[in-house]
Amino acid sequence: MARTPLSPSSPFSPFSPAFWRSPLRGPWLTSVLGVVLLGGITVLFLTGLVSYAAYNPNLSPVNDKTPDKGILGFYLFSWPTSPHWLYRLNQGVHVTLGITLIPVLLAKLWSVVPKLFTLPPARSLAHALERISLLLLVGGALFEFVTGVLNVQLDYVFPGSFYPLHFYGAWVFFAAFVVHAVLKTPMALRNLRRLREESSELVSPNPAEPTVSRRGALWFVGGGSLLLFGTTVGQNFDGPLRRTALLAPHGGAEPGSGPAAFQINKTAAYAGIREADTNEEAWRLVVVGRDGRTARLSRADLLAMPLHSAALPIACVEGWSTSDQWWRGVRLRDLAALVGYDADPPDVLVESLQRRGAFRRAALRANQVADSRSLLALFVNGEDLTPDHGYPARIIVPAAPGVLNTKWVARMTFGDL
Amino acid sequence: MRRPVRRPALPLGSPLQLLLLLSSFALAGYAGVRLLEGDWFGVALWFVGAAILHDLVLLPLYGSADQALLRGCQAAGRRRWVSYVRVPAAFSLLLLLVWFPLIGGRVADRYALATGLSADGFLARWLLITAVLFGGSAVVLVLRLRQSRRASKEHA
């Protein structure tokens, strides 16, 4: 029989085991990488679910970018306000860990790539289905990592809105991930305990002379992870630590100077906020409450109300955050009391002056309104808010995702949503 | 008279495995129809395309680049030096792979407008990190060479 380049008997064909010559491939390396991903991806999935819950999507349609979630929202709960760094920690872990795991994912896929070309394509029906499931596993993992990495860099090239893509994609991926973990983890653990000899289809029948040991390869992968971690994690801290995040989107220097020089998600210019709408004469806060009771407040009216302080961070879904900033303003529950909710602060719908943007309207739950640290802030770090941080007034709520801390607030409607 | 049992063309395989896979597909389908709700073709293309692009383009590409590097080192009679080039090159390309939208400047305008930060430094910082990686690797190589030369002198 003639040996064409793609015939499995030709060593030049990827369908031939002899094509794969790296002496590094083998069950031990794959198992180590697999166990790291088992732990890492589980944490990614759980922190992702927690982040989803933090938006309180069940509270109001304006918070819900995935109204068709159905049973996938089964675990949703009222997002708490304590500890106030909860979202900062959760999202810092989610994004930083995700970026750190990229080399491990790439190495894992490299270590098993000969299996993609295994012949016969299917030994049994179960095997055929498993291979289809692997497409969901690999495609899903790459889809999740790619959409996440692009989104934190504001590169919105993916086909649709980030929230539904990353959320539903995560569930498709997780379905394949769980079954893969159930089928493979016992074998991986056996491999790591060296209960089995290294005889596997992963081991090259005709290995090339090694240039590095398997342990060396593992150090190589770990080094890549460490490099990404070291140049990313700093975007969750201020000062010199932020400057260590050399390539992360919110690393480096703080924007501007002075007390309000801390990280900005969207500037006033980006949100289309004009000075003509925010100056003392033009801007009024409309507060609507029980039975349509309405108050129209200027910034001076707000300043005449009791002012309170809270030290709270800004923490973004994109995995960057600031340390606690010193906010000063009117308590949300005092504003609720102003329009008829004296003892029982309800939910609130907050609307911004900004004309576009996915979260120009956002809802807060009653427990968030009731927290004495939840403010309609007028000052930050001892000075008036700057336009980029939401002048004339912005929401700041402990433990809430950044985008729910609405800037340039124009209208607040208290009542059960 | 007993009829001989016909063997199916494709055996069933482990029933437990089948059950697990079918339940996994059901959940993936439930989420999948929601994932494909909008631009179904685009999403499917990204989902499947990511796997194909990685397995059939990216992986062969860096695999053959590594082979070319190894052959180059072998031709120079320096096979053991390959890691001193491979590691900094791979790390540099890894950073580029993850941060190419910022490094390449394709999101520079939106980034600067949204965050109030300068979009200019990323390419420069990536180049500097790359310089440090290769430079550091060269220093380690020189130190190792001196060490082994000293060791071989002591043995002589």
Interface residues (C-beta under 8 A of the other chain):
Chain A: T66 D68 K69 G70 I71 L72 I99 I102 P103 L109 W110 V113 L116 A122 R123 S124 L125 A126 H127 A128 L129 E130 I132 S133 L135 L136 V138 G139 G140 L142 F143 V146 V149 L150 Q153 L154 D155 F158 P159 G160 S161 P164 L165 Y168 G169 W171 V172 A175 A176 V178 V179 V182 L183 T211 V212 G216 F220 G223 G224 L227 L228 T231 L246 L247 A248 P249 H250 G252 A253 P255 G256 Q263 I264 N265 K266 T267 A269 Y270 D388
Chain B: L10 P11 L12 G13 S14 P15 Q17 L18 L20 L21 L22 S23 S24 F25 L27 A28 Y30 A31 G32 R34 L35 E37 G38 D39 G42 V43 L45 W46 F47 V48 A50 A51 H54 D55 L59 G63 L70 R79 R80 V82 S83 R86 V87 A90 F91 L94 L95 L97 V98 W99 P101 L102 I103 R106 V107 R110 Y111 L113 A114 T115 G116 L117 S118 G121 F122 R125 W126 I129
